[in-house]
Amino acid sequence: MSSFEEFRLNPAVKKGVMAAGFIRPFPIQSEAIGPLLEGKNLIGQAKAGSGKTLAFGIPIVQAVNDREPRVQGLILAPTRELAVQITLELQKIGSYTSVRVVTIYGGQSMNVQLDALRRGAHIVVGTPGRTIDHIKRGTLRLDSVRFVVLDEADVMLDMGFIDDVDYILDKTPGTRQMALFSATMPRSIVQLAQRYMAEPVRVMVDANEPSAETLEQFYARVERDEKLPLLLDILAKENRKSAVVFCRTRYGTIRLARELERRFHNVVSLHGDLSQNQRDHSMGLFRSGRADVLVATDVASRGIDVRQVDCVINFDVPEDPTVYFHRVGRTARAGDLGRSYTFVSPDENHDFTRIVALAKAPINPLREQDTKEPRRSSTLSSRGPRPWRHGGRDDRRGNPRRWRRYR
């Protein structure tokens, strides 16, 4: 499909899509929207930022009968940030309809959500835990649900939500239509689909890695105490509107954000110690452009859709190679161009080597000295790599007392 007008959309939905500025569908949208509009079940595999929300958003909004004051659509997302983002997209698509979308997630007042549900909802977007809370309270009934979406299903698996998902799906009618979207397809996700989806259409658009045409990837070999000066140099030279900097630990995130603030950068941080209001405030500042640098742990590497990210900087190399691709997927989204930089200290070389082995697109040296073979780290011992001051591999909780003990 070369245009959204080629899909058989009702006039109100088509008007909302056009008003939101969507003209040409991306690959996942071209292949998924048609089968979903026909009422088929679907399994979609595509990276974050490929346009999955619109791929299921258009069919679910069209499937709703807005004259029936009942919950007809349910979308499950692993994080509250993703749930909110999905809601915003659905509201754009349905802006010329009477479809009401309600978001439910932990960390927000239950009374706020109860009031929204009492006023009526056609589509509920929720995290698994809070969705179960409402089901058990009797404030959310799923017996009229026609369409269920599992978004970022592999993340829900990683976060231990698979039993919660089973519980929720068992509360929906067996006749409902279902779509499952995931960046990867581990066995547990396939088994889940087999239990709940009859003859699903399979749409495998792209892998989790951005293409070389849209994302330039660079690495630099540095000692740990050289990372901050290099970061400052890149932030100064990058012609960017926004950047995301990833750290391994919460303490490292907090410390690095403070260091950047001292150097007059407009910085916000995102990590597990923040309340929901603080997280919403940080993301609001970043999305609006009032902060141009977001320093985050991997809580932000999945499920947060920020279109304007120009570059991603891996201040710490992730231990899991797949996390690297989730991180750099924050830039070069939906066909945009982007850059990523990865700082590799001697004790992180093994983890970086595993990333390079899996990467399909080249990760190029940033400077001439980065082409040299890395020397063996002198910090390695029988206990593993010694943590840096901002929190290293052994300092997962980022506890300052722990890193002092090892200095």
N, C-alpha and C positions, 0 to 999 in steps of 0.2 A: 504494500500500500504506500502510495506517495503522498497521500493527504488524509487527514481525519474525516474529510467530507465523503470519502469513499466508503466509510463504515455506515451501516444502517442505524444511525442514531436518531432518537426523537428530537424534534426541533429545540426543545428547552435545553437538553443536554448538549447538543451541538453548539448552541449559542454560548453556553458556559465554557466549553472547550475553546472556542474561537476567542472569546473575551479574555481568557487566561493567557492567550498568546501562543497556544499550541497549534502548529500548522502541519508540520511533517512528522509522522510517527517515527520513533526509534525502533530498531530491530525487534526488541522484546515486545513492544506495543503492536507492531505490524503482525507478529505471529500469534500473540496471545488474545488480543481483543476480539477478533473474529470468532474463534471457538467459544470463548466465554459468552459472547452475545448470543450464540446458538444454544446455550444452556449446557455445554459440555464441561466435565471436570478437567482440570489442567494442572500439570506440574511444570513449573518454569524455573530454569536455572540461569541466572544472570548476576553479574556483579552489582554491588551497590553503586548507585548513581546512573544506572542504565535506563531508568524510566519505568521501573516496576510498578510504582504507585499508580501511575496513570493507566498501566496495562490492566490492573484489576479495578481501579477506581471508576473508570468509565462504565464497564459492564455492571458493577454493583449499584451505581447510582441509577442507571437505566432500568435495572431489574426491580427497583423499589416502586411500589404503588403508594404514592404520597397521600392518597385519600384514605389509606388504612392506617390508623394510629397505633401501629404495632412494630416491634423490632423485627425487621425482615432481613437485615444484613449484619454480620458479625465479622470483625477483623481483629485478629490477635497479633500483637507485636511484642517483642521481647523487652523493650525498654519504653519508659514513659516519653522520652524525647522522640522516639520514632512514632509512637502513638499520636502525639500532638502534631507532628509533621504530616502524617497521613490525613488527619482530620482537616488540616488547613487545605490540603490538596483537594479533598473531597468537597469541601465547601466552595472552592473555586469552580469545580466541575458542575456542582449543583446549584450555583448561584441564581439561576433562572428557573429553578424548580422549588417545590415546597419541602424537599427532602431535609430532614433534621438529623444532624450527626452529633453524637455525644461521645466524649472521651472519658474513660474511667481508668485511673491508675493510682497506685500507692503513692503516698506523699502529699496528695491533695485532700482537702477536707471531704469527708464522706457526705456531709450535708450538702455541699455544693453539687456533688454528683447525684444525690438523691433528688434534689430539686430539678436538675436537668432531666432526669429520667421520668419524673412525675409529669413534667410539661410535655413529654412525648418524644420518642426517638424512633427513627426509621432504621438508622445504622448506628451500631455501637462499635467504637474502636477502643480496645482495652488491652492491658497487660494481663497475663494469665491469673496472677494472684488476686488482683482486685476484681477481676471478672467473677472468679469463684466466690469471693466475699459477697457480691451482690446476688449471685444465684442462691447462695445459702440463706441470705436475708429475705429472699423472696421479692427483691426489688428489681430483678432482671429475669424475665422469662424468655426462653429461647424456643418455645414450641411453634412459633410462627416464622422462624428463620428460614429463608430460602437460599441464602448465599453466605458461605463461610470462606474467609481468606486466612491463611497462615502465612505471615510475612516474616522473612529472615528465620525460617524454620530451623536452620542449623544453629543459629545463635540461641534459640529457645532450648535446643537440645543441650548445648554447652552450658547453659545457665541452670540446668536441672529442671526445666519446666515440662518435660515430656509427659509425666504423669498428670500434671494439671491440664495439659492439652487434651489428653485422653478423657479426663473427667468432663471437660466442657463439651467436647464433641459428642459425648454420650447423651448430653442434654438437648442436642439438636435433632430435628426430624431426619429420618433416614433418607428422605427424598430430596434433601437440600443439595444444591450445587456447591462444589468446593474447588478452591484454587490454592495451591501451595507454591510458594516462591522461596528460593534458597540459593545462596552463592555456591554452596557445595552440596553434595548428595551422599552423606554417610549412610551406612546400612540402616541405622535406626530411623532416618527420615524416609527411606524407601519402604520400610516395614510399616511405618505410620500411614503412608499413602495407600499401601495395599489394604490396610484394615478399613479405611474410610472412603476410598475413592474407587468408583467403578469405571473401568475403561478410560482412564485419564489420557488426554492429549499431552504429549511430552514436547516441551519447547526448550531446547538447549541452545541459547543464543551465543553466549560467550563465557569464557572462563572468568575467574575472579581477578585476573590481572589486567590493568589498563594496557592499551596498545602503545607501541613505540611511536605511532603517528600523533598521539595526543599527549603523551607523557614523556618528558625527558627525565631520566633517572641518573643521579650522580652519587658518588661516595667519596669520602675523605678519610684517610688513615691518620688518626690523631691520638695523642695521649689524653687521658681524661681531663687534665687541667688545661688542655688547649681547646676543649670543646666550646666553652663560653665565648672566648675571643673569636673563634671561627663563626659561631652563630651570629654574633653581633655584626661581623663583616658581611655575612650573607644578607641579613636583614637590611643592612645599610645599602647594599648594592642592588638587591632585587627590586625591580620595578613592579611592585605588587600592591594590591589593595588589602590583601589579608593572607595570613599564614597560620598553619597549625603546627605546633611543636610537640612531639610525643616524648614522654619520659616513661620509665618503667614503674616508678613508685609514686605514691601520693606525696610523700615528703619531698622527693625530687622535683615534682611538679610545683609545689608551693614555693620551694627555695628558688627554683629557676625563674618563676614568675616575679618574685620579689627582686631578683637581680636585674631583670629586664625593666621593671618599673623604676628602679634607681637610675637607669640610663634613659629615662624619659620615653619609654615605649608605652603605647596604649595597650595594656595587656589584661586579659582575664584568664582565670584558670578553671579547670573542670576536673574533678576527681571525686572519689567515693565518699569523702568526709563532708561534702557540701549537702545542705538541705535542698529539698526540691525548689523552694523559692530562690535560693542562691544559684542553683543550676539554671533555672529559668532566666534569672537576671543576667548571668554571665552569657548565656546563649543569645539573649535579647540584645545585649551590647555588641556582641560579635556579628550577629546577622545584620544589625542596623548600620554597621561600619563605625560605630563610636569606639570600638576596640578593634585593632587590626591584627593582633596576635593572640591566638588561643593556645595556652600551654595545657596539655591534657595527658591523662593516663589513657589506657586503651578502652576505658568506658566510652570514649568519644569516637573510637575507630569504627564502630558499627552503629547504624541506626540513626545517625544525625545527618540530615540533608542540609548542607550549607553550600549553595550553588557557587558563591563567589570566591572560594578558596583558590588562590593562585599557586601556592606552593606548600608542600609538606616537608617538615624537617624531622628526621628521626634522631633526636638528641641521644637516645639510647637504642641500641639494636635489639629488637625483640627476640626472645628465645625461640618462639614458635614462628617458623617461616611464613605460615599463612597469615599471621598477624601483620607482617610487613605489607602484604598485598592489600589487606583491609585498610591499613593506615594510608598508603599512598593512593588508595582509591578515593580518599577525601578530596583529591584534586583531579583535574581532567575528567570531570563528571559530565555525562550526557553530551559528549562530543566537544567539550571545551578543552583548551590547552592547559597544561600545568607542568610543574617541575617538582621533583623530590630530591632531597639531600639526606644522606645517611652518614653519621659520624661513627667510625669504627675504631674503637680503642683496641690495644693488643689483646686484652682478655675477651673481647667480643668477636674476634676474627672467626672462630669456629661457627658461631651462630650466623655470621654474615656469609660464610662460605656455603652454608646450607641454603640460604636465600638465593644466592647467585646460581646454584645448581638447579633450582626450580624455576627461575625467571626465564621467560621466553623472550622478552625484550631486553636489550643490553642495559646494564648498569655501568655507566662510564666513570672513569676517574675524574675528579673535579680539578685536580692540579697535577702537574708533572710528577711530583714526589709521591703521589698516591699510586703510581703504577709499580712502585718497588715492592718486592716481596716483604710481607710483614715479619718483623722479628718476633721471636718467642717472648711472650710476656714474662717479665720478672716477678709479677705479682701472683703467679700461680703457685699454689701450695697444695698439700694433701687435703686441705679444707675447701679448696676451690678458690675462685678469684676473690681478692679482698675488695670489699665495697668501697666505692668512691664516697666523697663527703656527702653528696646529695642523695645517696641511696643506691646500692648496687644489687647484684643478683641475690646475695645472702640477706639483704635488708629489705624484704618484700613489703613489710609494713611501713618502711620509711621512718623507723624509730631513731631519733638522733642519738639516744643513749647507746644504741647498738653500734652505730658506726664509729662513735668515739672509742669504744672498747677495742676496735680492730685497727685504729689508725696507726 
